[in-house]
């Protein structure tokens, strides 16, 4: 299965037209089916190869809303590499390897804000641009070249509400560098998502959780609506359609649209008045391991970090527009109702994924079956296979 390339995604009005046509016909978007070998979820050598290859390509690190102001910082371990991001006095977001240049102590431990970065072990101090500014008892280090001992920066850029990092290990060849550059281009064009993500500039919650499942199983749970009726019968199914999605791909990435039943109200209205803010959820998968989803009044950015074959750290960043964030803070009852629905739906998804992880070890199946209504998952696996196949 080759990786299709698309420079953008459909406008909201076109999405509405496609959804209404599917409702009338009792259909959904269809693509290629996919069979993923169970061995690919369980083999330690395969997992090691995935981590090595994921470090060789760019990826989304954080939403910009996680560090909105100068001095704001946030840390996250990505593909086994501890990193942190900090916003400088110049407004630029920078990403560094999370290690003091003295003894390697993790410099940033959790979110925070400060005028400088101070190692709590021995007090070595760094400016927000990463340069080393102070060493206590500097006379003990007569050969220390302070300009050369600043923090180790990771190539990064800020793109339409997201901080994107370059490869965490240097490309091994010119062809590998070209592939990494192409992958960066796919993440550096924010046109498919900027109008959905940028307005949600206020961070309202961050929730990291260790999950007992392979990272690919976690990605898969976001990319199909075939499970809505059976998994979410009392949460999402009363307000959404079962097995009705619009699936789009753009480069290695994808977008799956989940419509709400109230989209029917648009049928008799002029297209110029159509809005989808409370009528669809868009789920974007930004390859390889970041998903963001639009919900009424908030956007969730979800990072999926492989730990080992059976464990993954998931960090959820909840964001809203400034007006909504202020309203949510004032109206705690309304806020808790919306959060409860999403939380309950998330619990249901994770229960299913944990069950999948257990079942992978049962020895019943040689492969995992994804049907034509789950084609975004096939696109994800095909892209991963293509990257793993590039050995030079």
C-alpha positions in Angstrom: 0.0 0.0 0.0 1.7 3.2 -1.1 1.4 6.4 0.9 -0.8 8.8 -0.9 0.1 12.5 -0.9 -2.5 15.3 -0.5 -1.6 18.9 0.2 -4.7 19.8 2.2 -8.1 18.6 3.5 -11.6 19.4 2.4 -13.3 22.6 3.6 -16.0 22.3 6.2 -18.9 22.7 3.7 -17.6 19.8 1.6 -17.3 17.6 4.7 -20.9 18.4 5.5 -22.0 17.5 2.0 -20.2 14.2 2.2 -21.6 13.3 5.6 -25.2 14.1 4.5 -24.7 12.0 1.4 -23.5 9.1 3.6 -26.5 9.4 5.9 -28.8 9.3 2.9 -27.1 6.3 1.4 -26.3 4.4 4.6 -22.6 4.4 3.7 -19.2 5.6 5.0 -15.9 6.4 3.4 -14.1 3.2 2.3 -10.4 2.5 1.6 -8.0 -0.4 1.6 -8.2 -3.1 4.2 -5.1 -4.0 6.2 -3.7 -7.0 8.0 -1.0 -6.2 10.6 1.0 -9.2 11.8 0.5 -9.8 15.6 4.3 -10.3 15.7 4.8 -6.6 15.0 3.2 -5.8 18.3 5.1 -8.4 20.4 8.6 -8.7 18.9 11.3 -6.8 20.9 13.5 -6.5 17.8 10.6 -4.9 15.9 10.0 -2.5 18.8 13.7 -1.5 18.9 13.7 -1.0 15.1 10.6 1.3 15.4 12.2 3.4 18.1 15.4 3.7 16.1 13.5 4.8 13.0 11.2 7.1 14.9 14.2 9.0 16.3 15.4 9.4 12.7 12.4 11.5 11.6 10.7 14.7 12.8 7.7 14.6 15.1 5.3 16.9 16.9 6.7 17.6 20.4 4.2 19.9 22.2 1.3 22.3 21.5 2.4 25.9 21.6 -0.2 26.5 24.3 1.9 24.5 26.8 4.5 27.3 26.9 2.7 30.5 26.0 4.9 33.0 27.8 8.7 33.8 28.1 10.1 31.5 30.8 7.4 28.9 30.4 8.8 25.4 30.2 7.5 21.8 29.8 9.3 18.4 29.6 8.4 15.2 27.9 10.4 12.0 27.0 10.1 11.3 23.3 11.1 7.9 21.8 13.1 7.3 25.0 14.9 10.7 24.9 14.3 13.2 27.7 13.6 16.6 26.3 12.1 19.9 27.3 10.8 23.0 25.6 11.2 26.6 26.9 10.0 29.9 25.5 12.8 32.5 25.4 12.7 36.2 26.1 12.6 36.7 22.4 9.4 34.7 22.2 11.0 31.8 20.4 10.3 28.2 21.5 13.4 26.1 21.8 13.8 22.4 22.6 16.7 21.0 24.5 18.0 17.6 25.6 17.0 17.5 29.3 20.4 17.2 30.9 22.6 19.6 32.8 26.1 19.8 31.2 27.8 19.2 34.6 26.6 15.8 35.8 23.7 15.1 33.5 20.9 15.8 36.0 17.5 16.4 34.5 17.3 20.1 34.4 13.5 20.4 34.0 11.2 18.3 36.1 7.6 19.1 35.3 6.1 22.4 34.0 7.0 25.8 35.4 8.1 29.3 34.6 11.3 31.1 35.6 13.8 33.7 34.3 16.6 31.1 34.1 17.1 27.4 34.2 18.8 26.3 37.4 20.0 22.7 38.0 18.8 21.8 41.5 21.8 19.5 42.1 24.7 21.9 42.0 23.2 25.1 40.8 24.6 25.4 37.3 22.5 28.0 35.6 21.4 28.5 32.0 19.7 31.4 30.2 16.5 30.7 28.4 18.4 30.4 25.1 20.4 27.5 26.6 23.7 29.3 27.2 25.5 28.6 30.4 25.5 31.7 32.6 26.7 30.7 36.0 28.8 28.0 37.7 29.1 28.0 41.5 32.7 28.0 42.6 33.9 28.3 39.0 37.5 28.2 40.2 37.0 24.4 40.6 36.7 24.1 36.8 39.8 25.9 35.4 39.4 24.3 32.0 35.7 24.9 31.6 34.8 26.5 28.3 31.5 28.1 29.3 30.4 29.2 25.7 30.8 25.6 24.6 28.9 24.1 27.5 25.4 25.4 26.9 22.5 23.1 26.7 22.2 20.8 23.7 19.5 22.1 21.5 17.3 20.0 19.3 16.3 21.3 15.9 12.8 22.6 16.1 10.2 24.9 14.6 6.9 26.3 15.7 4.1 25.7 13.2 0.5 26.9 13.5 0.1 26.0 17.2 2.5 23.1 17.4 6.2 22.7 18.2 7.8 20.3 15.8 11.2 18.7 16.4 13.7 17.4 13.9 15.3 13.9 14.0 16.8 13.0 17.4 19.7 11.2 15.8 21.6 12.4 12.8 20.7 11.1 9.3 23.0 8.3 8.3 23.1 9.3 4.6 22.1 12.0 2.2 19.0 9.9 1.2 18.0 9.6 4.9 18.4 13.4 5.3 16.2 13.9 2.3 13.5 11.6 3.7 13.7 13.5 7.0 13.4 16.8 5.2 10.3 15.6 3.4 8.8 14.4 6.6 9.4 17.8 8.2 7.7 19.5 5.2 4.6 17.3 5.9 4.5 18.6 9.5 5.6 22.2 8.7 2.6 23.0 6.5 -0.2 23.7 9.0 -2.8 24.5 6.4 -4.8 21.3 7.2 -5.2 22.2 10.9 -4.4 25.8 11.6 -8.0 27.1 11.7 -9.0 24.3 14.1 -6.0 24.5 16.5 -4.9 28.1 16.6 -8.0 29.6 18.2 -7.6 27.2 21.2 -4.6 29.1 22.6 -5.4 28.6 26.3 -4.1 25.5 28.0 -6.7 24.3 30.6 -5.3 20.9 31.6 -2.4 18.5 31.2 -2.8 14.8 32.1 0.1 12.3 31.6 -0.8 8.6 32.1 1.1 5.3 31.7 -1.0 2.9 29.7 -0.5 -0.9 29.5 -0.5 -1.3 25.8 1.7 -1.0 22.7 1.9 2.5 21.3 0.5 1.4 17.9 -2.7 0.0 19.6 -3.1 3.4 21.2 -2.8 5.2 17.8 -5.3 2.8 16.3 -8.1 3.6 18.8 -8.4 7.1 17.5 -8.7 6.3 13.8 -12.0 4.6 13.2 -15.7 5.0 14.1 -16.6 1.4 13.5 -16.7 0.9 17.3 -19.1 3.7 18.3 -22.2 1.7 18.9 -20.7 -1.2 20.7 -18.0 0.6 22.8 -19.8 3.9 23.5 -23.4 2.9 23.6 -24.2 5.3 26.5 -21.7 8.0 25.9 -20.9 9.0 22.2 -23.4 6.8 20.4 -26.5 8.7 21.5 -25.1 11.8 19.9 -22.9 10.4 17.1 -23.3 8.0 14.2 -21.9 4.5 14.3 -19.5 3.6 11.5 -19.9 6.9 9.5 -16.7 8.7 8.9 -14.9 10.9 6.3 -11.3 9.8 6.0 -8.7 12.0 4.4 -4.9 11.6 4.1 -2.3 14.3 3.6 1.2 12.9 3.2 1.9 10.5 6.1 -0.9 12.2 8.2 -4.6 11.7 8.2 -7.9 13.3 9.4 -11.0 11.3 10.3 -14.3 13.2 10.7 -16.8 11.9 13.3 -20.2 13.6 12.7 -22.8 14.4 15.4 -26.5 13.6 14.7 -27.4 17.3 14.9 -25.6 17.8 11.6 -29.0 17.0 10.1 -30.2 20.4 11.1 -28.0 21.9 8.3 -30.0 20.3 5.5 -32.4 23.1 5.0 -30.1 26.0 5.7 -28.0 27.9 3.1 -24.5 26.5 2.8 -23.1 30.0 3.6 -24.4 29.6 7.1 -23.1 26.1 7.8 -20.8 25.7 10.8 -19.4 22.5 12.1 -18.1 23.5 15.5 -20.7 21.6 17.5 -21.6 19.1 14.7 -18.4 17.1 14.0 -15.2 16.0 15.8 -12.1 16.2 13.6 -9.4 13.7 14.6 -6.0 14.5 13.1 -3.2 12.0 13.2 0.2 13.7 12.8 2.5 10.8 12.1 3.9 9.0 13.9 2.6 9.5 17.5 0.5 12.7 18.0 -3.3 13.0 17.7 -5.4 16.0 18.1 -9.2 16.1 18.2 -11.7 19.0 18.1 -14.7 18.9 20.4 -17.3 21.5 21.2 -15.5 24.2 23.1 -12.1 22.5 23.3 -9.3 20.8 21.5 -7.3 17.9 22.8 -3.7 17.3 21.7 -2.6 13.8 22.7 1.1 12.6 22.6 1.7 8.9 22.5 5.2 7.9 23.7 6.4 4.3 23.4 8.0 3.0 26.7 8.3 -0.7 25.9 6.4 -3.4 24.0 3.5 -3.3 26.5 3.6 0.2 27.9 3.0 3.7 26.5 2.9 7.1 28.2 0.0 9.2 27.0 -0.1 12.9 27.7 -3.4 14.8 27.1 -3.2 18.6 26.6 -6.7 20.2 26.8 -7.0 23.6 25.2 -9.7 26.2 24.6 -10.2 29.7 23.2 -9.7 32.4 25.8 -13.4 33.2 26.0 -14.3 29.5 26.5 -11.6 29.0 29.0 -12.8 31.9 31.1 -16.4 30.6 30.8 -15.4 27.1 31.8 -13.6 28.4 34.9 -16.7 30.4 35.9 -19.2 27.7 35.2 -17.8 24.6 36.9 -21.0 22.6 36.5 -21.1 22.9 32.7 -17.4 22.3 32.5 -17.6 19.1 34.6 -20.4 17.8 32.5 -18.5 18.2 29.3 -15.3 16.7 30.8 -17.2 13.8 32.2 -18.5 12.8 28.8 -15.1 12.9 27.3 -13.5 11.2 30.2 -16.0 8.4 30.2 -15.5 7.9 26.4 -11.8 7.9 26.9 -12.1 5.3 29.7 -14.1 3.1 27.3 -11.6 3.4 24.5 -8.7 2.6 26.9 -10.5 -0.5 28.2 -10.9 -1.8 24.7 -7.2 -1.1 23.9 -6.0 -2.8 27.0 -8.2 -5.8 26.1 -6.6 -5.8 22.6 -3.2 -5.8 24.2 -4.0 -8.8 26.3 -5.5 -10.6 23.3 -2.4 -10.1 21.3 -0.6 -12.4 23.7 -3.3 -15.1 23.5 -1.9 -16.8 20.4 -5.2 -16.9 18.6 -4.4 -14.7 15.6 -1.6 -14.4 13.2 -2.6 -10.9 12.2 -4.9 -8.0 13.3 -7.7 -7.4 10.8 -8.7 -3.9 9.8 -11.6 -3.5 7.4 -12.2 -1.1 4.6 -14.0 1.2 7.0 -10.8 1.5 9.1 -8.5 2.7 6.3 -6.8 5.4 8.3 -5.3 2.7 10.4 -4.0 1.0 7.3 -2.5 4.3 6.2 -0.7 4.6 9.5 0.8 1.1 9.3 1.7 1.4 5.7 3.6 4.6 6.4 5.4 3.0 9.3 6.4 0.0 7.2 7.7 2.3 4.4 9.9 4.1 6.9 11.2 0.9 8.4 12.0 -0.4 5.0 14.4 2.5 4.2 17.7 1.2 5.3 20.1 3.7 3.7 
